[in-house]
């Protein structure tokens, strides 16, 4: 998913940058460049949302792993008391 999000971000920003160069064209070409600019931003935004979703899934996976793992006898709430002979 990281590859997909990085690709979508790169493609969206490239489309936005190239179409922004032509936004001041005369007539319908300027409007078309504006529409393509908006499409580039939508693609980049989709890539960003995919990245945030993937990071949240990874954090949840790690959190669930540490919450669900079984505890062994040394990992429990045990306190070891040393008893020594005092003379």
C-alpha angles and dihedrals in degrees: 000000000000091000091050093049094047091048093049091048093049095046093045094050092046091051090048094048095047094046091046088061089062099040093105093058118128124261124340092353091068091051091048090050089051091052091048089048090055092047090053091052091049091052091048091048091051089052090051092050090050090051093051091047092051092048091050091050091050092050090049091049092052092044092050091049093056094042096048101041116111119253120234124212095265094050095056125094096281127143118201115216119200115218115200134178112252117199 
